[in-house]
Each structure stands twice: as C-alpha cells, then as structure tokens.
Amino acid sequence: MRLIRSTAIISAFTLLSRVLGLVRDILTANFLGASVINDALITATKLPNLFRRMFAEGAFNAAFIPLYARRIEEEGEAPAARFAGEAMSALVFLVALIVIGFQITMPWTLNIIGGGLDHIAQDGGQSVYDLAVLYARITMPYLLMMSLAALLSGMLNTHNRFAIAAFVPVLYNVVTISILLLATRGQITLERLALYLSIGMTASGVLQLGLLIWGLKRSGIRLPLYKPRLTPGVKRLWILGVPGMISAGITHINITVSHLMATFKEGAASWLYYSDRLYQLPLGIIGIAMGVALLPALSRRLRAGDDSGAMMSMNRALEITAYLTLPATIALAVMPEFLIGGLFERGRFGPEDTTQTAQALKMFAFGLPAFVLIKVLTPAFFARENTRTPMVFAAISAIMNLMLGAALFFTLGFYGLALATTIAGWTNVILLARVLLKDGHLVFDKRLKKRLPRIAAAALMMGIATWYVASQAAPKLNGSILNDYSWLLIVCVVGLLVYAAFSLIFRAFSLADFRDAFRRTKA
C-alpha cells in the first residue's frame, strides 16, 4: 500500500531529524539549561516557527496540495506549474510584508509571546527581553524561507517525491549541533551562544531552500516565476488557505499561548520547551508524517471518484496511528522523570529542572494521541477543500486552551498549561470526528474495530513492563552520558520487545502486514 510506504519514507527521515533534534536539545540543556537566556532564545524562535507552521504547513498542506493535484489530474503539468508559480509569488509578497513588519515593530510585538520576560536591564547591559528582541530579529527571515520550502515540498510530495522534502529539516539540526559542539572548544557567554544559535537558524533556512530547489530541478518539475497577482487560482488558494493556517497550526497556537503565560515564571518556558520537544518526537514521526502522506493520497482518490479507496486509506491511517502512538503515550506517561533525567540532567540542567519538566511531560503525554489524530483527521476535510470546519473547531480549541491555561496556571502551577493544551487537543479531535462520522466521510471498518482493542492491550502490557524496568534503573542514573544512555536504551529495547511480542500474541499486527506495507502497488 503506497500510503504506508510513503509514510515510512517520511517517518524515516523525520526520525533522523527528530533524533538529531533531541541531540541538539541535550546539548542546549547542557550549555543553557533552564536559564533566562534560554527562555529568551526559545521566545525568539517561537515567533517564526508559529507563523511557519501556520503559513507554510497550514496554508499549503491544507489548500495548495489539493488545488495543485487537481490541476495535474484535470489540466496537466503546464497549468499546474503556472498555478504553483502564481502561488509562490503571492506567498513571497505576503510573507515578506509580515517579516518586514515584525522587524520594524519587534520591540513591541514580541510582548505577544514573551510579555513575561524581564524588561529591566541588569548591570548596565541588555535586559532578557532586549536579548529576545535581538534574537527574534535574526530568526524572523527563517519564516520566509520555510514558507517557500513548504510550497516546494508540497509540489514534490504531490509528485510522490517524499524523500528530499522529508530530509531538509535535518539540515537545521546539523547546523545548530555544529554550533553547540564548537562552543565546547572555548569560553563563550550564554548570550553569545544564543546569538550564534539564532544566526544558525536562519542560515539553515538558506540551505534547506537550496536543497529543495535542487530537488525540484532534478525531478523535472517546473516552477515559473511571475509578478504577484491576485489570479482566480491564487484567490481560491487564499480562501482555502486562511482557515487552513489556523486549523493546521492549532497545536502550536495552543503551545504558544502556554509559552506566553510561562514567561511570567523564570525557567518555566524552558521546562515547557524540553517537555514539548520530547513528546514532539513521536508526534513528528507518526502524526506529521502520516498527515503529509495521507493528504495527497486522499486528494487523488477523491478526484478519481474512489470513495471506497479514500475510506480504506483513512481506516489504515487510524490503525497505523494507534499502533505507533499508544505505546509512545504510555511510555511517556509512566516514566517521565526517568526519561528527562537520563536525557538532560547534566551541566546547567539540574534535578529541579528534571522534576518540573517531567510534570509537564506527563500532562502532554495524555494529549499525544489527540495531537496525532488531529494530523490524521484534518486531511479528510482538506482533501474535500473544506478548511472552514477545522478552522472553527480550532478556534474553539484555542479559546478553551486560553481559558483553562490561565485558570490552571494559577491553581496547579506551570504544568497546568500542558494539561490545558491536552484537554483542548482532545476537544478538537472529538469535534472533527463527530462531523466526519455524521457526514459518512469516516466509517470504521471491521479490521479497525477488531484491532484497536488488541493494540491497546499490547500497549498496556508494554507500559507495565517499562514502568517496572524504569523504576529499577532510575536509581542507577548518575549524570554520566554513557551510563545514563545505556540504561535508557535498555528500557526502550525492553519496551519495544514486549510490545512486539504482545502485538503478535494478541494479533494486533502481523508480519504479513509489514511485508504488504512495503510491497510496491499502484495505488
């Protein structure tokens, strides 16, 4: 089945990117810890990343791919290339205006996400907020390059060229890891290191965009250049894209709201960041990869009138998602302190940071299935060129997150922000699923109904095993990378083997499924 093969390709490169991202975060924790400088750096990178996910991943995965795929199906490659060129010129014009606007107003607009940072200068130097403004001005051009990269990636994905688009995020991690490793060779202030990391973010954007342009030329896909014009195709793109920007970026909007409130407590922004990064590992590998592969597949099947094929794709996507997400959810929930302590607790990242970060991770863990399901369910709307419904539900979810986050922040503490994000995520999933089921766009088949309880049972057995082994291994963590990572590896391998064994025992999956998944088919 091509969907599973496409997801596997994307997941493989996403896994490489996320593993390197984890290495980057481990090094960052070692050098910057949960310091106010790290809070400033995280705030600076949140702004371009939020808009990147809304303009790039949101607008073009939601709107551009179905429209581009339709032109290829109905009109041919030349009209599709013309539409892509017109879309690119409009995108560059709009995003460039946004970048310039933020560059001019950054000293004031950064309060949107970093209002709680200290505005008072220390010892005659810059305040933490001033540093965040400087870093944000350096990183903001990354938004323009990544918006263009999303369009080029969408074109490649529509032509079933998934590898290059999935690989390019690796470059960002390679650049930042290189900067962090070079920092070990000499004495460098935290402020200077954060400055270099900000520069590295934008530099990596240039590399990523260059690789995608090369991939487009190598694949023989045309992308002509035009002056910005509001053509009928571009107008349709923005009509669909504006709701898509909001709905596809809802998880990140919620996290950004949480970040704003966290800046009012020193270190909380860093704790939320590290916990967020850890649960983003399975979310990126499973949810984002599945969503990227599923949208073109659903669009092609619906354009061809293959409703049964589209329904089968949705059921298999849900099945694969459950099989990969449930064990990750349980693992993060039953051993958060063991994971955080083993990965990060050294250098400037101390025991208190481990405890606080683990509390947030546990709250995020319960929301992981919801965050993944959002990535799987929304393509069913986008493929039918319906971006309004997910936008409405996303808005409801965002409002709920804001209200709950404010309430829980002052009652439970900073990790109440993570709990609010989780509740908001599940609300979004329930609303999306209800409409799909009501409209008949999602009907659970017999295979899915049969396998979901078996997958849950296998994941539960894995959770019991990993909890026990992690509880025995936790006292043996001592801050040594070799020792700690060895114990992390042992626990992970035990969990993987237990899950694989019980999956076969309970017949949640079979070896034949994996053989069929990677067999070439025409669909």
Number of C-alpha atoms within 10 A of each C-alpha: 16 20 23 22 18 24 25 21 19 25 26 17 22 27 22 17 24 24 15 20 22 20 18 22 23 21 20 24 24 18 22 24 26 26 20 23 23 25 27 29 28 21 29 26 21 21 22 22 19 19 25 25 25 26 28 32 25 25 31 33 29 31 27 29 27 27 22 25 23 17 18 17 14 11 11 12 16 15 14 22 20 19 22 27 21 22 26 23 19 21 23 16 14 14 21 16 13 16 20 14 12 19 18 11 12 20 16 11 16 20 15 13 20 28 19 18 24 17 13 13 13 10 7 7 10 14 18 21 27 20 20 28 25 18 24 27 24 22 27 27 22 22 25 25 24 27 26 24 24 24 24 23 31 27 26 21 23 22 14 14 18 22 19 20 25 22 21 23 22 20 20 23 24 17 19 26 22 14 18 19 11 10 16 10 8 7 7 10 12 15 18 12 20 24 19 17 23 24 19 21 21 21 20 23 24 17 16 21 21 14 17 22 17 12 19 19 11 9 12 9 17 16 20 14 14 14 11 17 13 14 13 9 17 23 14 14 23 20 15 22 28 20 25 32 26 27 29 30 24 28 26 19 24 25 24 20 20 26 27 18 21 28 23 16 13 16 21 24 28 29 26 26 22 26 25 18 17 22 19 21 19 22 25 22 24 27 27 24 25 28 24 27 27 27 27 25 25 27 25 20 18 17 16 12 11 13 14 12 17 22 21 16 20 25 20 19 24 19 20 19 19 22 23 18 23 21 23 22 21 22 25 25 20 19 21 24 23 24 24 23 24 24 22 27 25 21 14 16 20 17 15 11 22 24 17 21 27 26 21 25 31 24 23 29 28 21 23 24 24 24 26 28 29 26 24 25 22 26 29 24 20 27 27 16 19 18 27 19 17 27 21 16 20 30 17 15 26 27 14 20 28 20 11 18 29 18 15 17 19 11 10 12 16 28 25 22 30 30 26 28 29 24 20 27 28 20 19 26 24 14 17 21 17 12 15 16 12 10 10 10 17 19 15 15 13 9 11 18 12 12 19 16 13 20 25 18 19 24 30 18 18 25 25 15 17 25 19 13 18 25 15 11 16 18 9 13 18 14 17 12 15 9 13 23 16 14 21 20 11 16 22 16 13 17 25 15 12 19 24 17 15 20 23 15 13 16 15 22 19 13 9 8 10 12 9 14 17 15 11 10 11 5 10
